[in-house]
């Protein structure tokens, strides 16, 4: 008896699946543009996954599409070997800030990744490409992150510019080193890299920026970083809860914000669905849940010593996310205005602790 093994689908088959998914998503967007225009990043990942599952019917990918959303990179796994990372913008363009170049949460079994981009500014449209073909450069927030440009011409990726293929860079022990070397070679007189050092013990003076000069995507990124690294920010009432974040924003990120309170407190109340009931929570806590993927990534990518300093603890537990949820809950319970809902329960369920 001869037993034939079922080999993994080819890259061409995966590319065909992505083309069909783009067609389906764009058809749905034309029929219900308002629906997609109001979708958040997390919800859009579900939409893309549903479209992939539908388009995979009758193909070798049927039954293999899995949404991992925030647990690892990329967001969606297909047949264990292929992946889809979902990004979006609510503007009418095809650019955004992407994932960390460190890829520390990358699924080790995934070798080929596509980027599905949702342009949610009217007219709503979707486009998918091989991941490495739509990364134009590096933006440095707290960690170097790829810049996404879905309209890049052939030969214009950051990897073409650096002369280092994506698959080589991502497997390096220290991918930041060649990136900083490339950008240093492009500096003009009077310019420097605020995020890279000349040597291991010599810091480069930063270029200061005002908060008001940042893009909406950058503002959201730094706000989410604050939630991840300084859990006291989520305390309902404290006169000093922004102090450590303000110092970090200035000294580590070279950003001056003269009105930090509005950055976190604006928004009133939001409603989420937990345990079969609707619960009104603060807009700040709602933003945390909406951005849980980036929060998880930040917490996992921060080295242990720095995280101990940021969280003001003596030890980082094996389950960092659960520890962070407990810290946030502790700050809530220390407040004079104790919340009427269980913050730890809401966070732990939302973050799948």
C-alpha positions as a Python dict, from the first residue, in 0.01 Angstrom:
ca = {
    (1, 'X'): (0, 0, 0),
    (2, 'X'): (129, 342, -94),
    (3, 'X'): (47, 638, 131),
    (4, 'X'): (76, 982, -31),
    (5, 'X'): (159, 1268, 202),
    (6, 'X'): (-38, 1590, 162),
    (7, 'X'): (229, 1852, 93),
    (8, 'X'): (179, 2211, 196),
    (9, 'X'): (12, 2447, -53),
    (10, 'X'): (247, 2633, -286),
    (11, 'X'): (318, 3006, -266),
    (12, 'X'): (125, 3051, -590),
    (13, 'X'): (-180, 2889, -430),
    (14, 'X'): (-149, 3121, -131),
    (15, 'X'): (-113, 3423, -363),
    (16, 'X'): (-430, 3312, -543),
    (17, 'X'): (-613, 3288, -209),
    (18, 'X'): (-505, 3644, -125),
    (19, 'X'): (-623, 3775, -464),
    (20, 'X'): (-965, 3619, -411),
    (21, 'X'): (-980, 3761, -59),
    (22, 'X'): (-903, 4112, -189),
    (23, 'X'): (-1180, 4080, -447),
    (24, 'X'): (-1429, 3966, -182),
    (25, 'X'): (-1334, 4241, 65),
    (26, 'X'): (-1348, 4513, -199),
    (27, 'X'): (-1688, 4392, -321),
    (28, 'X'): (-1818, 4399, 37),
    (29, 'X'): (-1667, 4745, 91),
    (30, 'X'): (-1849, 4884, -213),
    (31, 'X'): (-2179, 4743, -87),
    (32, 'X'): (-2138, 4853, 275),
    (33, 'X'): (-1874, 5125, 295),
    (34, 'X'): (-2003, 5267, 624),
    (35, 'X'): (-1956, 4931, 798),
    (36, 'X'): (-1586, 4915, 719),
    (37, 'X'): (-1526, 5285, 774),
    (38, 'X'): (-1619, 5235, 1140),
    (39, 'X'): (-1422, 4915, 1202),
    (40, 'X'): (-1135, 4920, 1452),
    (41, 'X'): (-810, 4733, 1401),
    (42, 'X'): (-913, 4429, 1607),
    (43, 'X'): (-1253, 4397, 1442),
    (44, 'X'): (-1101, 4436, 1097),
    (45, 'X'): (-874, 4138, 1166),
    (46, 'X'): (-1190, 3931, 1219),
    (47, 'X'): (-1338, 4059, 892),
    (48, 'X'): (-1023, 3965, 699),
    (49, 'X'): (-1013, 3623, 866),
    (50, 'X'): (-1380, 3560, 777),
    (51, 'X'): (-1309, 3656, 417),
    (52, 'X'): (-1010, 3422, 404),
    (53, 'X'): (-1215, 3134, 545),
    (54, 'X'): (-1485, 3191, 283),
    (55, 'X'): (-1236, 3214, -4),
    (56, 'X'): (-1051, 2904, 120),
    (57, 'X'): (-1356, 2682, 71),
    (58, 'X'): (-1278, 2408, -179),
    (59, 'X'): (-903, 2481, -170),
    (60, 'X'): (-610, 2317, 10),
    (61, 'X'): (-641, 2595, 271),
    (62, 'X'): (-994, 2498, 377),
    (63, 'X'): (-1014, 2439, 750),
    (64, 'X'): (-664, 2573, 817),
    (65, 'X'): (-730, 2947, 864),
    (66, 'X'): (-669, 3058, 1224),
    (67, 'X'): (-704, 3403, 1381),
    (68, 'X'): (-438, 3452, 1651),
    (69, 'X'): (-489, 3831, 1677),
    (70, 'X'): (-235, 3975, 1917),
    (71, 'X'): (-100, 3646, 2047),
    (72, 'X'): (176, 3640, 1788),
    (73, 'X'): (290, 3785, 1457),
    (74, 'X'): (126, 3762, 1205),
    (75, 'X'): (-244, 3805, 1294),
    (76, 'X'): (-375, 3513, 1086),
    (77, 'X'): (-220, 3173, 1014),
    (78, 'X'): (-301, 2964, 706),
    (79, 'X'): (-195, 2599, 685),
    (80, 'X'): (62, 2671, 961),
    (81, 'X'): (320, 2783, 700),
    (82, 'X'): (161, 3103, 565),
    (83, 'X'): (46, 3414, 747),
    (84, 'X'): (-151, 3737, 703),
    (85, 'X'): (-76, 4058, 894),
    (86, 'X'): (-366, 4307, 897),
    (87, 'X'): (-305, 4682, 905),
    (88, 'X'): (-532, 4980, 835),
    (89, 'X'): (-572, 5355, 838),
    (90, 'X'): (-884, 5568, 861),
    (91, 'X'): (-731, 5813, 612),
    (92, 'X'): (-760, 5811, 235),
    (93, 'X'): (-407, 5682, 165),
    (94, 'X'): (-213, 5357, 167),
    (95, 'X'): (49, 5434, 431),
    (96, 'X'): (83, 5351, 801),
    (97, 'X'): (328, 5249, 1071),
    (98, 'X'): (379, 4875, 1079),
    (99, 'X'): (516, 4613, 1314),
    (100, 'X'): (847, 4601, 1499),
    (101, 'X'): (1153, 4497, 1297),
    (102, 'X'): (1250, 4271, 1590),
    (103, 'X'): (957, 4033, 1522),
    (104, 'X'): (1007, 3881, 1868),
    (105, 'X'): (651, 3745, 1872),
    (106, 'X'): (670, 3592, 1524),
    (107, 'X'): (523, 3244, 1484),
    (108, 'X'): (828, 3026, 1418),
    (109, 'X'): (643, 2799, 1175),
    (110, 'X'): (533, 3080, 942),
    (111, 'X'): (772, 3139, 651),
    (112, 'X'): (569, 3351, 409),
    (113, 'X'): (355, 3648, 513),
    (114, 'X'): (116, 3874, 322),
    (115, 'X'): (7, 4216, 442),
    (116, 'X'): (-362, 4294, 400),
    (117, 'X'): (-418, 4668, 426),
    (118, 'X'): (-755, 4830, 481),
    (119, 'X'): (-782, 5189, 357),
    (120, 'X'): (-1084, 5285, 566),
    (121, 'X'): (-1096, 5647, 457),
    (122, 'X'): (-1354, 5690, 183),
    (123, 'X'): (-1351, 5531, -65),
    (124, 'X'): (-1285, 5220, 144),
    (125, 'X'): (-1059, 4970, -30),
    (126, 'X'): (-837, 4671, 45),
    (127, 'X'): (-503, 4561, -94),
    (128, 'X'): (-280, 4262, -14),
    (129, 'X'): (86, 4213, -100),
    (130, 'X'): (380, 4001, 16),
    (131, 'X'): (486, 4158, 346),
    (132, 'X'): (838, 4254, 244),
    (133, 'X'): (719, 4426, -77),
    (134, 'X'): (530, 4704, 102),
    (135, 'X'): (780, 4813, 370),
    (136, 'X'): (929, 5144, 261),
    (137, 'X'): (1144, 5245, 557),
    (138, 'X'): (1182, 5252, 934),
    (139, 'X'): (999, 5472, 1183),
    (140, 'X'): (1144, 5484, 1531),
    (141, 'X'): (903, 5522, 1816),
    (142, 'X'): (1020, 5325, 2122),
    (143, 'X'): (1127, 5040, 1895),
    (144, 'X'): (1219, 5059, 1525),
    (145, 'X'): (907, 4979, 1325),
    (146, 'X'): (850, 4934, 956),
    (147, 'X'): (679, 5202, 748),
    (148, 'X'): (406, 5062, 526),
    (149, 'X'): (340, 5191, 174),
    (150, 'X'): (109, 4967, -27),
    (151, 'X'): (185, 5159, -348),
    (152, 'X'): (561, 5101, -348),
    (153, 'X'): (716, 5038, -688),
    (154, 'X'): (944, 4738, -740),
    (155, 'X'): (1292, 4798, -604),
    (156, 'X'): (1187, 5069, -355),
    (157, 'X'): (1153, 4868, -33),
    (158, 'X'): (1373, 4937, 268),
    (159, 'X'): (1543, 4604, 197),
    (160, 'X'): (1631, 4716, -157),
    (161, 'X'): (1774, 5039, -15),
    (162, 'X'): (1980, 4860, 247),
    (163, 'X'): (2088, 4578, 19),
    (164, 'X'): (1976, 4319, 276),
    (165, 'X'): (1689, 4079, 193),
    (166, 'X'): (1400, 4069, 439),
    (167, 'X'): (1448, 3701, 522),
    (168, 'X'): (1811, 3766, 617),
    (169, 'X'): (1741, 4078, 825),
    (170, 'X'): (1456, 3920, 1023),
    (171, 'X'): (1676, 3625, 1124),
    (172, 'X'): (1961, 3840, 1256),
    (173, 'X'): (2029, 3846, 1630),
    (174, 'X'): (2040, 4227, 1619),
    (175, 'X'): (1850, 4363, 1315),
    (176, 'X'): (1864, 4716, 1459),
    (177, 'X'): (2241, 4741, 1394),
    (178, 'X'): (2231, 4733, 1010),
    (179, 'X'): (1922, 4955, 1010),
    (180, 'X'): (2090, 5224, 1220),
    (181, 'X'): (2405, 5194, 1008),
    (182, 'X'): (2203, 5257, 691),
    (183, 'X'): (2022, 5561, 832),
    (184, 'X'): (2344, 5705, 973),
    (185, 'X'): (2490, 5691, 620),
    (186, 'X'): (2203, 5916, 502),
    (187, 'X'): (2243, 6189, 764),
    (188, 'X'): (2301, 6546, 650),
    (189, 'X'): (2511, 6806, 828),
    (190, 'X'): (2348, 6900, 1157),
    (191, 'X'): (2142, 6579, 1176),
    (192, 'X'): (2174, 6280, 1406),
    (193, 'X'): (1978, 5972, 1510),
    (194, 'X'): (1812, 6025, 1846),
    (195, 'X'): (1737, 5652, 1875),
    (196, 'X'): (2081, 5510, 1802),
    (197, 'X'): (2404, 5547, 1996),
    (198, 'X'): (2753, 5617, 1861),
    (199, 'X'): (2890, 5354, 2097),
    (200, 'X'): (2753, 5132, 2371),
    (201, 'X'): (2811, 5395, 2641),
    (202, 'X'): (2773, 5721, 2450),
    (203, 'X'): (2425, 5861, 2394),
    (204, 'X'): (2333, 6079, 2099),
    (205, 'X'): (2156, 6406, 2194),
    (206, 'X'): (1789, 6387, 2092),
    (207, 'X'): (1599, 6603, 1846),
    (208, 'X'): (1300, 6734, 2042),
    (209, 'X'): (949, 6731, 1896),
    (210, 'X'): (622, 6880, 2016),
    (211, 'X'): (330, 6641, 2062),
    (212, 'X'): (120, 6856, 1832),
    (213, 'X'): (354, 6782, 1538),
    (214, 'X'): (297, 6405, 1553),
    (215, 'X'): (67, 6217, 1317),
    (216, 'X'): (-252, 6059, 1461),
    (217, 'X'): (-91, 5716, 1425),
    (218, 'X'): (216, 5828, 1622),
    (219, 'X'): (2, 5987, 1894),
    (220, 'X'): (-193, 5664, 1934),
    (221, 'X'): (128, 5463, 1945),
    (222, 'X'): (287, 5670, 2223),
    (223, 'X'): (-38, 5674, 2418),
    (224, 'X'): (-57, 5296, 2406),
    (225, 'X'): (309, 5275, 2512),
    (226, 'X'): (213, 5477, 2819),
    (227, 'X'): (-57, 5228, 2911),
    (228, 'X'): (182, 4933, 2870),
    (229, 'X'): (483, 5072, 3055),
    (230, 'X'): (320, 5292, 3320),
    (231, 'X'): (5, 5114, 3447),
    (232, 'X'): (-60, 5388, 3705),
    (233, 'X'): (-186, 5602, 3414),
    (234, 'X'): (-508, 5398, 3426),
    (235, 'X'): (-578, 5496, 3787),
    (236, 'X'): (-916, 5678, 3789),
    (237, 'X'): (-789, 5950, 4021),
    (238, 'X'): (-432, 6056, 4093),
    (239, 'X'): (-257, 6390, 4075),
    (240, 'X'): (81, 6238, 3984),
    (241, 'X'): (-15, 5945, 3761),
    (242, 'X'): (127, 6111, 3445),
    (243, 'X'): (459, 6225, 3594),
    (244, 'X'): (675, 5923, 3513),
    (245, 'X'): (524, 5891, 3166),
    (246, 'X'): (589, 6260, 3095),
    (247, 'X'): (955, 6220, 3190),
    (248, 'X'): (989, 5905, 2978),
    (249, 'X'): (822, 6073, 2681),
    (250, 'X'): (1072, 6360, 2699),
    (251, 'X'): (1393, 6171, 2782),
    (252, 'X'): (1343, 5845, 2592),
    (253, 'X'): (1127, 5960, 2301),
    (254, 'X'): (1229, 6327, 2265),
    (255, 'X'): (866, 6443, 2272),
    (256, 'X'): (731, 6735, 2471),
    (257, 'X'): (361, 6727, 2556),
    (258, 'X'): (230, 7024, 2751),
    (259, 'X'): (-119, 6881, 2796),
    (260, 'X'): (-83, 6511, 2878),
    (261, 'X'): (-408, 6486, 3076),
    (262, 'X'): (-623, 6538, 2766),
    (263, 'X'): (-420, 6273, 2585),
    (264, 'X'): (-555, 6006, 2820),
    (265, 'X'): (-873, 6140, 2978),
    (266, 'X'): (-1074, 6249, 2674),
    (267, 'X'): (-1364, 6037, 2557),
    (268, 'X'): (-1616, 5991, 2838),
    (269, 'X'): (-1768, 5642, 2871),
    (270, 'X'): (-1780, 5344, 2632),
    (271, 'X'): (-1975, 5018, 2634),
    (272, 'X'): (-1826, 4668, 2604),
    (273, 'X'): (-1990, 4325, 2618),
    (274, 'X'): (-1856, 4099, 2897),
    (275, 'X'): (-2015, 3780, 3038),
    (276, 'X'): (-2338, 3837, 2855),
    (277, 'X'): (-2394, 4195, 2969),
    (278, 'X'): (-2312, 4545, 2852),
    (279, 'X'): (-2074, 4734, 3083),
    (280, 'X'): (-1995, 5105, 3073),
    (281, 'X'): (-1621, 5162, 3115),
    (282, 'X'): (-1391, 5460, 3085),
    (283, 'X'): (-1273, 5563, 2739),
    (284, 'X'): (-915, 5504, 2859),
    (285, 'X'): (-987, 5141, 2948),
    (286, 'X'): (-1174, 5098, 2620),
    (287, 'X'): (-868, 5224, 2426),
    (288, 'X'): (-653, 4974, 2615),
    (289, 'X'): (-875, 4686, 2502),
    (290, 'X'): (-884, 4815, 2145),
    (291, 'X'): (-503, 4834, 2136),
    (292, 'X'): (-425, 4515, 2326),
    (293, 'X'): (-211, 4374, 2043),
    (294, 'X'): (36, 4663, 2060),
    (295, 'X'): (30, 4655, 2441),
    (296, 'X'): (117, 4285, 2439),
    (297, 'X'): (394, 4342, 2186),
    (298, 'X'): (541, 4627, 2392),
    (299, 'X'): (536, 4428, 2715),
    (300, 'X'): (696, 4120, 2557),
    (301, 'X'): (965, 4319, 2374),
    (302, 'X'): (1076, 4528, 2673),
    (303, 'X'): (1376, 4371, 2846),
    (304, 'X'): (1325, 4245, 3199),
    (305, 'X'): (1538, 4505, 3380),
    (306, 'X'): (1364, 4799, 3211),
    (307, 'X'): (1021, 4650, 3270),
    (308, 'X'): (1099, 4612, 3642),
    (309, 'X'): (1193, 4980, 3648),
    (310, 'X'): (886, 5094, 3454),
    (311, 'X'): (645, 4882, 3658),
    (312, 'X'): (829, 4951, 3988),
    (313, 'X'): (844, 4581, 4078),
    (314, 'X'): (1127, 4353, 4192),
    (315, 'X'): (1050, 4065, 3958),
    (316, 'X'): (880, 4007, 3624),
    (317, 'X'): (650, 3704, 3633),
    (318, 'X'): (651, 3440, 3354),
    (319, 'X'): (305, 3560, 3246),
    (320, 'X'): (383, 3928, 3188),
    (321, 'X'): (38, 4014, 3058),
    (322, 'X'): (-136, 3874, 3364),
    (323, 'X'): (106, 4064, 3588),
    (324, 'X'): (30, 4388, 3401),
    (325, 'X'): (-346, 4329, 3434),
    (326, 'X'): (-306, 4284, 3809),
    (327, 'X'): (-98, 4604, 3835),
    (328, 'X'): (-366, 4804, 3656),
    (329, 'X'): (-634, 4653, 3878),
    (330, 'X'): (-429, 4742, 4187),
    (331, 'X'): (-408, 5106, 4083),
    (332, 'X'): (-784, 5110, 4034),
    (333, 'X'): (-845, 4966, 4382),
    (334, 'X'): (-612, 5224, 4541),
    (335, 'X'): (-827, 5504, 4402),
    (336, 'X'): (-1078, 5681, 4624),
    (337, 'X'): (-1329, 5640, 4344),
    (338, 'X'): (-1329, 5261, 4327),
    (339, 'X'): (-1477, 5137, 4001),
    (340, 'X'): (-1814, 4965, 4000),
    (341, 'X'): (-1682, 4691, 3770),
    (342, 'X'): (-1405, 4432, 3808),
    (343, 'X'): (-1113, 4577, 3613),
    (344, 'X'): (-897, 4266, 3642),
    (345, 'X'): (-1178, 4043, 3511),
    (346, 'X'): (-1236, 4273, 3213),
    (347, 'X'): (-867, 4296, 3125),
    (348, 'X'): (-785, 3929, 3180),
    (349, 'X'): (-1071, 3820, 2958),
    (350, 'X'): (-988, 4077, 2690),
    (351, 'X'): (-617, 3985, 2692),
    (352, 'X'): (-681, 3609, 2720),
    (353, 'X'): (-464, 3573, 3033),
}
